[in-house]
Amino acid sequence: MKKIKFKIKLGIDIAMIVAFLVNMFTGFAMFFGLVAGGGRMHGGATGFNVLNITDLSAKALYRFVHDWSGIIIVVLILLHLILNWNTFCCYLRNSFKSSRDKKEQISCEII
């Protein structure tokens, strides 16, 4: 069971890194104007239609990928927090213990 949970956590972490990198790349490309096409004010970024792939601007595609990778990051972060909630609480409990109670701290890695 622990191996399966570890593999799930590892998969979520890797997916989170990939989604972040995609989001970062598309965000920088749009911010610095490296993508051809109209912006939001010119109707280019809002004109993306999944069903009509041939009629889209590069900026609309980047915006679509950027928005959805951002949503995926949020979902993965929530899953990450749910799967690691006990460890997170353990770290918080240990961080608020006084210095004389440091001997009684439990290891959070085994949770």
PERAFEN-V719077 format. One record per backbone hydrogen bond with DSSP energy under -1.0 kcal/mol. CO is the residue of the C=O (numbers start at 1). NH is the residue of the N-H. Records with the same first field share a line. If there is no record, write none. Layout:
CO = NH, NH
//
This chain:
1 = 5
2 = 6
3 = 7
4 = 8
5 = 9
6 = 10
7 = 11
8 = 12
9 = 13
10 = 14
11 = 15
12 = 16
13 = 17
14 = 18
15 = 19
16 = 20
17 = 21
18 = 22
19 = 23
20 = 24
21 = 25
22 = 26
23 = 27
24 = 28
25 = 29
26 = 30
27 = 31
28 = 32
29 = 34
36 = 59
39 = 44
57 = 61
58 = 62
59 = 63
60 = 64
61 = 65
62 = 66
63 = 67
64 = 68
65 = 69
66 = 70
67 = 71
68 = 72
69 = 73
70 = 74
71 = 75
72 = 76
73 = 77
74 = 78
75 = 79
76 = 80
77 = 81
78 = 82
79 = 83
80 = 84
84 = 88
85 = 89
86 = 90
87 = 91
88 = 92
89 = 93
90 = 94
91 = 95
92 = 96
101 = 104
102 = 105
//
